[in-house]
Amino acid sequence: MDAEAIRELTDEEIGEEIRQAEEELFRLRFRKAYQDLESSALLRARRRELARLKTIQRERQLLSPESAE
């Protein structure tokens, strides 16, 4: 998911996407440790997607009026 698509999501949807990405990243790490992972590039892609999600979530937190106090 690219940054433009993430920015179109609501805060709740971003939170759900973060939860799903973290869960999938955990499963990929587990499979890498105990099984043969078909592509280690999947780990990198999922980590980057998670970082994009968290970055946009943090941008919104900093721009919200409640954080000004």
Secondary structure, DSSP 8 states (H G I E B T S, - for coil): --HHHHHTS-HHHHHHHHHHHHHHHHHHHHHHHHS--S-THHHHHHHHHHHHHHHHHHHHHHHSGGGG-
